[in-house]
Amino acid sequence: MAILDILKLPDPALKQLSEPVSEFDDELLAFIADLEETRLNGPAAVGIAAPQVGYARRIVIIDCSTTRKPVPNHGHLVLVNPEITHWEGYEPGREGCLSVPDYTGNVIRATRIHLVAQDPHGSPLEFDMEGYEARAAQHEIDHLDGMLFVDRVVSRRADLFKRKVYQKGGKRKN
């Protein structure tokens, strides 16, 4: 397994539409293993999408099981060709992103979604998600459509925030 380089805004590859996965083979499984290793290497990364490492295919990994808001969730998910088929309710919430490491922002997302996808072997998956897990899924699926959370903030002046960076020992570093 390898830790892949994460593309950062304003890399134009982050704005591309991703292609559906049609080949479910060992090459796909190897890429997914590398993508997971990259997610685990990121600072508290709940999810990652293939376009964030320059691979324009419809693949995301989400794991909300160890976050501050873990209930309810479906644990560790590898979603190939995910599609949200229903959403309801709306709520603002703060988001961050590995591809936008210096900022967080308030984004309005659906509070409940129905999602269909395939697993890494091509078998169908279906989930009803709510709360934080629904937000994470929407965030990662946006990457597949060339969208970043900064594209969804209502006001860059009022809803985008410089992320605080701390050194060891708790002293602020900018």
TIKOL-511678 format. One record per residue (C-alpha): residue in three letters; x, y, z. Coordinates in steps of 0.25 Angstrom, whole numbers, padded with zeros to 4 digits, always signed. Layout:
N
AlaXYZ;...
END
This chain:
174
Met+0000+0000+0000;Ala+0004+0014-0003;Ile+0001+0028+0003;Leu-0004+0036-0009;Asp-0002+0051-0011;Ile-0014+0059-0008;Leu-0018+0070-0018;Lys-0020+0084-0012;Leu-0029+0095-0017;Pro-0027+0101-0027;Asp-0023+0089-0035;Pro-0032+0088-0047;Ala-0033+0073-0046;Leu-0042+0075-0034;Lys-0052+0082-0043;Gln-0053+0070-0053;Leu-0065+0061-0053;Ser-0062+0046-0050;Glu-0064+0035-0059;Pro-0072+0022-0054;Val-0064+0010-0050;Ser-0067-0001-0060;Glu-0056-0011-0057;Phe-0056-0018-0043;Asp-0042-0024-0043;Asp-0030-0025-0035;Glu-0025-0012-0040;Leu-0037-0005-0034;Leu-0035-0013-0020;Ala-0021-0008-0020;Phe-0025+0006-0023;Ile-0035+0006-0012;Ala-0025+0000-0002;Asp-0016+0012-0005;Leu-0027+0022-0004;Glu-0031+0016+0010;Glu-0016+0017+0014;Thr-0016+0032+0010;Arg-0029+0035+0017;Leu-0023+0029+0030;Asn-0011+0037+0028;Gly-0019+0050+0027;Pro-0022+0058+0040;Ala-0035+0052+0045;Ala-0040+0049+0031;Val-0055+0044+0032;Gly-0055+0042+0017;Ile-0047+0043+0004;Ala-0051+0042-0011;Ala-0043+0037-0022;Pro-0042+0051-0029;Gln-0034+0056-0017;Val-0022+0048-0021;Gly-0024+0051-0036;Tyr-0032+0038-0040;Ala-0045+0043-0047;Arg-0053+0031-0044;Arg-0066+0030-0035;Ile-0060+0024-0022;Val-0061+0029-0008;Ile-0058+0024+0006;Ile-0065+0028+0018;Asp-0064+0024+0032;Cys-0072+0032+0043;Ser-0070+0021+0054;Thr-0059+0028+0062;Thr-0064+0043+0061;Arg-0070+0051+0072;Lys-0084+0049+0065;Pro-0083+0034+0062;Val-0098+0030+0064;Pro-0105+0026+0055;Asn-0095+0021+0044;His-0092+0009+0036;Gly-0077+0008+0040;His-0066+0008+0029;Leu-0071+0009+0015;Val-0065+0007+0002;Leu-0075+0013-0009;Val-0073+0011-0023;Asn-0082+0019-0033;Pro-0090+0025-0021;Glu-0102+0032-0025;Ile-0112+0040-0015;Thr-0126+0036-0020;His-0134+0044-0009;Trp-0131+0055+0001;Glu-0139+0062+0011;Gly-0138+0073+0022;Tyr-0127+0083+0022;Glu-0117+0088+0032;Pro-0104+0096+0033;Gly-0091+0090+0038;Arg-0076+0093+0038;Glu-0068+0085+0029;Gly-0053+0083+0026;Cys-0046+0076+0014;Leu-0032+0070+0012;Ser-0032+0077-0001;Val-0035+0091+0005;Pro-0026+0089+0018;Asp-0025+0104+0022;Tyr-0040+0106+0023;Thr-0054+0101+0029;Gly-0067+0106+0025;Asn-0082+0106+0028;Val-0090+0098+0017;Ile-0104+0094+0016;Arg-0107+0079+0014;Ala-0118+0070+0014;Thr-0120+0063+0028;Arg-0125+0050+0022;Ile-0122+0043+0009;His-0124+0030+0002;Leu-0111+0025-0005;Val-0109+0014-0015;Ala-0095+0009-0019;Gln-0086-0003-0022;Asp-0076-0010-0013;Pro-0062-0012-0018;His-0066-0025-0025;Gly-0078-0019-0032;Ser-0089-0024-0023;Pro-0100-0014-0021;Leu-0101-0006-0008;Glu-0112+0003-0002;Phe-0113+0011+0010;Asp-0122+0021+0018;Met-0113+0031+0025;Glu-0115+0043+0034;Gly-0108+0054+0042;Tyr-0093+0054+0041;Glu-0092+0042+0032;Ala-0101+0047+0022;Arg-0093+0060+0022;Ala-0080+0053+0020;Ala-0086+0045+0009;Gln-0091+0057+0002;His-0077+0064+0004;Glu-0070+0052-0003;Ile-0080+0050-0014;Asp-0078+0065-0017;His-0063+0062-0020;Leu-0068+0053-0031;Asp-0075+0064-0038;Gly-0064+0074-0037;Met-0070+0081-0025;Leu-0063+0085-0012;Phe-0069+0090+0001;Val-0064+0104-0002;Asp-0073+0104-0015;Arg-0085+0102-0006;Val-0083+0112+0005;Val-0094+0123+0005;Ser-0084+0135+0007;Arg-0069+0134+0006;Arg-0068+0146+0016;Ala-0078+0140+0027;Asp-0077+0125+0025;Leu-0062+0122+0022;Phe-0052+0122+0033;Lys-0037+0121+0034;Arg-0033+0108+0041;Lys-0025+0109+0053;Val-0012+0102+0053;Tyr-0005+0098+0066;Gln+0009+0094+0068;Lys+0013+0083+0079;Gly+0011+0090+0092;Gly-0001+0097+0089;Lys+0005+0110+0083;Arg-0002+0116+0071;Lys+0005+0115+0058;Asn+0000+0122+0045;
END
